[in-house]
Amino acid sequence: MPTLTGLISALVSMANNSLAKGTWSTYSTAYKHVMSCQEETGRSINFPMTKNDVLLFTSWLLTTRGIKATSAEVYLSALRQIHLVKGLEVPTLRPEIVKTVIQGAKHQDTIRDRLEGTPKRLPVTISMMKMIKLELGSMGISYKMMRLVWTVCTIAFFGAFRIHELLSRAEGYFDPCFTLLRENVKLKKVKIGKETEKILEITLKSPKEDRVGKEIVVDVYASHGLLCPVKAFEKWEKTNPPKEKNKPAFRDEHGTPLTGRKLNAILKRCLNEHIKYEDGFVSSHSFRAGIASLMGTLGYADNEIKAIGRWSSTAFESYLKLPRTKRATMARKIGSWKL
């Protein structure tokens, strides 16, 4: 018979695994903000929170801390989980007055961004991809590192990946349950129509669509051009460190995982002279936005654009049902775009 302690431990474990580690981190930050709000305002905030407590906290976030309205909403959402963790009934955390304040703050943020010209993330274009390839060859990094970065860029672009679906979050450690490993990336020959072609089969173990559920396999097709992800992968593989199946998929010649942060720094070095970063910037997430923008330009339907980027699990399932001939043709058409 399970003991009461054992049952409680099991419940705690299941509750802890209900959310991603990054989400728990946000909740922890929200709680620290509540404590700081108390100290700086001299007002005691008790749990469960009252409407006045929530209004005070919201006002403090927006004015004293200068947090944007969208971020304030995230912290308000976190208050619900904090109450649950404390074993308390969740009160009304968004009364009408708080909703009104948040909406007004959003309008102010929009006006401020327009007046100050806040830089926006730019989608990667075909021209930018060519610039990146050109600059990588002249920025003084090793040939092996150049091949690694270019491979990740082409796969991120044509596969519309979120960058941490491909890369490790840190150089010094990784979680094999969530990080893409070398064994999760396979170069395969498949029959497409009457021809046999190579594709990259990438198995995502914890995609955003289903964070702790079943794996999703994403096929990345050859574009047969200057930006071809399959060709880039094959060239990089020749310089790849030993193929250790249980290590992160994309590592440099020293075996160090490439991270999203490091890729962002390299992208800025590549494009800094071509883009005014004070007006708009390119980051690793720009590849995902880029493929959507380009497909729109090429006249693809909304459902096809959503499908290739997995913007909803339903759309992605529809994309998977498309014949490989259709998906391969899409890749070639995108890769041959001249602008």
N, C-alpha and C positions, 0 to 999 in steps of 0.2 A: 504493500500500500504506500503511495507517495505521501510524504510528510507535508505539513502545511508550509514549512520553510522551502521545501522543494518545489511546491506549486507556485509559491510567490516568486521564487527565482526564475522559474520557467516563464511566468507572465512578464516579468521584468525584461527577460531576454527577448521575448517576442516583441514587446513594445519598443525596445531599443532598436530592433531591426526593421521597424516599420518605416524608417526614414533613412535617407542617405547621410553619410558622415558630414558632408558639407552643410546639410540642412540642420543637423543637430548643432553645428558650429554657429549657425545664424541664430538659433534659439538661445544659445549661451551668450552671444553678443547682446541680444535683446535684453536678457536679464541683467547683464552688467550695465546697460544703459538705464534700466529702471533704478538700479542702485545709485548710479551717478546723478540721475534726476533728483532723487531724494536728497543727496548731499548738497547739490548746487542750489536747490530751491528752498531747502529747509523744511520741506513738507514730507510727511510720512505717507508712503504708499503701501497699503496693505493688500493682501490677497485673501479672498477674491477682490478684484479691483472694482471700484465704483465708477459711475459715469464721470464724476469729477476727476478721479484718478487718471482715467484714460484721456480725458481732455487735457489735463495738465501735462501728461507724458507726451501726447501728440504735439502740443504747443512747444514744449521744450526741445523735441527732436527737430522741429521745423525752424525754430528761431534761434535758440541757444547753440545747438549743434550745427545748424545750417544744412540739415539733411534734406534731400529732395523728396517730394511727395511720394514718388513711387517706392523709394527705400523705406519711408515711414510706414507705408502700407505693409511692407514685408515684416517689419517689426511688430506691427499690430497683429498680424497673423500669427506671429511667434508667441504672443501673449496667451493665445488659446492653448498652445501646447504646454506652456509653462504652468498654466492652471491645472491641466490634466496630470502633469508630472507630480504636482503637489497634492494630487488627489482631491481637487476642488471642482465644484460645478462651474462650468464656464459661464460668466455673466455676459451681458450684451456689450461687446467690445467695440461695436461700430454704431453707436446711437446716431440719430440724424444729424446732430450738431457736429459730430466728428466727421461724418461723411461730407458735410458741407465745407468744413475746414480743409479737408484733404483735397476736395475738388477745386477749391479756390487756390490752394497752394500749387496744384498742377498747372492751372492757368498762369500763375505768376512764374513758374519755372519755364513754361513755354515762351512767355514774353521775354524773360531774362536771357534764355538761350538765343533767341533771335537777335536781341540787341547786342549781346556780347559775342555773337558768332561762335558759339560753342562747337568745337570740332565734332563731326559725325563720322561714324565708321563707314568707310567706302567699300563697295563690293569690288572684288578682284575681277578685272576684265582680261580678255585675251591679250591685250597690249601690255597690261601689267605683268601677266605671266611671262611674256617674252622679255620684259625688262628685268624681272627677277632672275631669269635664266642667264641673261647677259651679265648682270652685275655679280652674280655668284662666282662667275669665272674670273672676276678681276678684283675681288675684295680681299684676297690674301689668305683665304682659308684653304685647308688641305683639299686635294682632289676627292678624297673619300668623304669628307664632310660636305663638300659641294654636292656630291651625288646623293648623299643621305637627305639633305635639305630639299633638293629638287624632287626627289621621289615622294617625299611627304607632301610637298606642295601640289604635285599633280594628282596624287591620290585624294587629298583633301578636297581639291577642286572638282574632279570628275565624280567623286563619290558623295559629294555634299556632306562630308563628315563634320561633326563637332570635333574640335581638335583633340580633346582628351578621350575621344573614342579611339584615337590612333596613338597618342603620345602619353608618356608618363607624366604625372604631376610633379614629381621630384626626381632629382638625379641620384640621390643616395638610397632611396628605398622605393618599393612598389608593392601593391596588393595584387597578387596573382588572380584573385577572384574578380577583379574589375579591370586591371590593366591589360591592354592588348598584348599578347605574347607572340613570339615568333611562330609558334605552332598554329596560331590563329590566322596566319596569312599564307595562302597557298596559291601558287601559280599553276593553273590548270589549262588543259586543252579541251575545248568543248565543241560540239557540232552546232554551228549556227547556219541554218539553211543548208546549203550544199557544201559549205566550207567548214574547215576546222580552224578555230581561232583560239588564241590564248586570252585568258581572263585572270583577274586577281579575285580570289574568293576570300573575303574577310569576315571572320566570325566575331561578332560583337557579343560579349558575355553579359554586359549590363547596360544596354542602350537606354536612353532617356524614356523611350516609349514604354519600356517594361523593365524598370531598374533592377529588380531582383528575380525576374521571371525567366522565361525561356530565351535561349540565344537567338540572335537574328543574323542571318548570312546575307552580306551585301556583296553583289558582284560588281566589280569595276572593269569596264570594257576598254579595249584598245581603241584609241582615236586615230591611230595610223598617221600621226602628224608630228610636228615639232614638240607638241606638249603631251605626247602619248604616255599615260601612266604605266602601262605594261612595259614599254620599252625602257622607261626610267627605272622601274623596279629591277628589270633584268640587268641593267648596267650597274646599278648599285649593289646588287647581290654579289657581283664579282669582287667587290671591295669590302663586302660585309664581314664583320667579325664572325668567328665560329657560330654556326647555326644552333645555338643552344635553345631548344624548344621551350624551356621554362623561364626564359628571360624576356624582357620587353622587346617588342618587335623591331623597333627602330632605335638602334644604338650606334654610336660613332666607333671609330677604329680602336678606341681604348675600352670599348664595352660600356661607355657611359650613356644612359638613356637620353635621347633628345626630349626636351620638355617644351610645353607651350610657351613658357616665358622666354626660353632661349630662342625659339623660332621667331617670336615677336621681335626680339632685338635684332636678329639677322634680317628680317623683312624691312625693318626701319632703316638699317644700313643700306639695303639694296635700293630702296625707293625714296630715301630722304631728299635726293637731288631732283627727283622727278615729280614729287608731290609736296604741296604746302601742308605740312602736318598741323599747322595752326588753323587751317580751314577744314581739313578732313584727314583721317588716318586709316591706315591699313593694319589689320591684326590677323592673327591666325583664323579668327572667326569670319573674316572677310571672304574666304574661299567658299564657304557655305552660302553666303549671301550672293556671291558672284555667279554661281551656277544658276540660281533662281532668276537673277536679272538677265543673264544671257539667254536662258530658255524663253523668257518673256519676249525678248527682242526677236528671237527666232520664230515666234508665233505658236509656241506650245500652249496647250490648254492649262487652265489653273490646276486641274486634277493631276495632270502629268508633272507639273512643277512641284506640287505638294508631295507627289509620290516619290520622285527621285530624291528629295531632301528629307523624306520621312517626317513631314510636318504633322502627320497624324498617322496612327498605326493602321487605320482603315485604308488610307490612301496608299500606304506602303504595301499593304497586302494586295491592293489592286495592281500596283506596279509589278509585284512579283509574279502576278498571273499573266502579265504581258509576255508574248513569245520572246525568246532571246534575240531573234532576228530584229524585232522592233527596238529592243533596248540597245543592241549593238549599233543599229543605224542612228539612234539618237546620239550615242557617244561620238560616232564619226562626224555627224553633222556639227556638233558643238566644237569638236577639235579642228574642223576645217574653216571655222568662222574667221574672217580676215581682220576685223576691226579690233 
